[in-house]
């Protein structure tokens, strides 16, 4: 791991703002925090750590994949509806353990969510349950009674 320089940090914030919306860069990578990068052999950022916790991975497609610490940052530092999928009480133990979220249990979702987007999954009280990739659009998550809504990458109990 290496410390980030100002250019790296500015670039990471721009990508986060583009991917998740204005203000997300500062929420994921706070100015007053110790931020470190692991890099690939080519020098490209790979993993981003804030205060020693993996917040995101930086993919070769130029997009972030969230870690549970990144999901926590988004939930704590940003108001609704930034890429959140709300599920009912019956899904809490499953999603927290890293199991996928299904459409029939989705109670609300940020209207901008599209298939392939990174999302945070929260319970009825907006507590973080997990992070993952949306498999359906926001409308489809609310309309469908079957099918996977979010492929969960990491549950809150996985920490």
DAFENHU-V247404 format. One record per residue. RES is the residue in one letter. PSI is psi in whole degrees, 0 to 359 (none if undefined). OMEGA is omega in radians with two decimals (NA if undefined). D_FIRST is the distance of its C-alpha to the first C-alpha in Angstrom with 1 decimal. Layout:
RES,PSI,OMEGA,D_FIRST / RES,PSI,OMEGA,D_FIRST
This chain:
X,145,3.09,0.0 / X,152,3.06,3.7 / X,151,3.13,6.8 / X,151,2.98,9.2 / X,174,-3.06,12.6 / X,324,-3.14,15.9 / X,314,3.10,16.5 / X,312,-3.09,13.5 / X,317,3.10,14.4 / X,317,3.12,18.0 / X,317,3.13,17.6 / X,319,3.12,15.8 / X,321,3.12,18.7 / X,316,3.13,21.3 / X,316,3.13,20.3 / X,317,3.11,20.4 / X,321,3.13,23.7 / X,316,-3.06,25.1 / X,317,-3.01,24.2 / X,345,-3.12,25.2 / X,159,-3.08,27.4 / X,134,3.11,27.5 / X,347,-3.10,25.6 / X,325,3.12,23.1 / X,315,3.11,20.3 / X,329,3.12,20.9 / X,317,-3.13,21.3 / X,323,-3.07,18.0 / X,75,-3.05,16.0 / X,141,-3.10,18.3 / X,332,-3.07,18.6 / X,16,-3.07,18.8 / X,158,3.03,15.6 / X,118,-3.08,12.1 / X,129,-3.13,10.0 / X,152,3.11,6.2 / X,144,2.83,5.4 / X,146,-3.06,4.4 / X,153,3.03,7.1 / X,174,3.13,10.2 / X,331,-3.13,12.0 / X,352,-3.14,14.0 / X,357,-3.14,11.3 / X,140,3.08,12.0 / X,141,3.14,9.9 / X,299,3.13,9.9 / X,142,3.11,8.8 / X,125,-3.12,9.1 / X,136,3.04,9.0 / X,122,-3.10,11.7 / X,38,3.07,12.5 / X,356,3.12,10.4 / X,139,3.12,12.2 / X,116,-3.12,11.6 / X,314,-3.13,13.9 / X,163,2.89,14.0 / X,145,-3.11,13.2 / X,110,-3.04,14.1 / X,164,3.10,16.8 / X,345,3.08,18.3 / X,2,3.10,21.2 / X,15,3.13,19.5 / X,155,3.09,19.9 / X,147,2.86,17.8 / X,133,-3.05,18.3 / X,142,2.89,18.3 / X,169,-3.11,17.0 / X,326,3.09,19.4 / X,324,3.07,17.6 / X,319,3.08,17.9 / X,319,3.11,21.5 / X,318,3.11,22.1 / X,316,-3.13,21.0 / X,316,-3.12,23.4 / X,318,-3.08,26.2 / X,326,-2.97,26.0 / X,346,-3.11,25.5 / X,144,3.08,27.6 / X,164,3.03,31.3 / X,156,0.04,32.7 / X,36,-3.00,32.8 / X,99,3.01,29.2 / X,52,3.12,28.7 / X,143,3.02,30.1 / X,120,3.12,32.3 / X,134,3.08,34.6 / X,160,3.14,36.0 / X,173,-3.10,38.9 / X,323,-3.07,39.0 / X,341,-3.13,39.7 / X,346,-3.03,36.2 / X,307,-3.09,34.2 / X,328,-3.09,34.0 / X,309,-3.13,33.2 / X,321,3.12,30.5 / X,331,3.11,28.8 / X,5,3.07,28.7 / X,12,3.10,27.0 / X,154,-3.04,30.3 / X,153,3.10,31.2 / X,132,-3.09,33.2 / X,149,-3.02,36.6 / X,321,-3.07,38.7 / X,343,3.14,41.6 / X,358,3.12,39.6 / X,126,-3.13,38.0 / X,334,3.12,39.8 / X,157,-3.13,38.2 / X,146,3.06,35.5 / X,133,-3.03,34.2 / X,340,-3.09,36.7 / X,356,-3.07,34.1 / X,131,3.09,32.4 / X,161,3.08,32.8 / X,135,3.14,32.1 / X,349,3.12,28.5 / X,148,3.00,27.2 / X,134,-3.12,24.4 / X,161,2.95,26.2 / X,142,3.13,26.1 / X,128,-3.11,29.0 / X,156,3.10,30.8 / X,187,-3.10,34.0 / X,330,3.14,37.2 / X,16,-3.13,36.0 / X,24,3.04,32.8 / X,140,-3.11,30.7 / X,127,3.10,27.5 / X,326,-3.10,28.1 / X,177,3.08,25.5 / X,152,3.14,23.7 / X,197,-3.09,24.6 / X,128,3.10,26.3 / X,135,3.09,29.8 / X,343,-3.12,32.3 / X,163,3.03,35.2 / X,167,3.13,36.0 / X,313,-3.13,36.8 / X,316,-3.12,40.5 / X,322,3.11,40.4 / X,322,-3.11,38.4 / X,332,-3.08,41.3 / X,324,-3.02,44.1 / X,147,3.06,43.3 / X,351,3.11,44.5 / X,164,3.06,42.6 / X,159,-3.12,39.4 / X,129,3.11,35.7 / X,317,-3.10,34.5 / X,128,3.00,30.7 / X,107,-3.06,28.7 / X,128,3.12,26.6 / X,322,-3.09,23.0 / X,130,3.08,22.2 / X,160,-3.11,24.8 / X,332,3.12,24.7 / X,353,-3.12,25.7 / X,348,-3.06,22.8 / X,none,NA,20.5
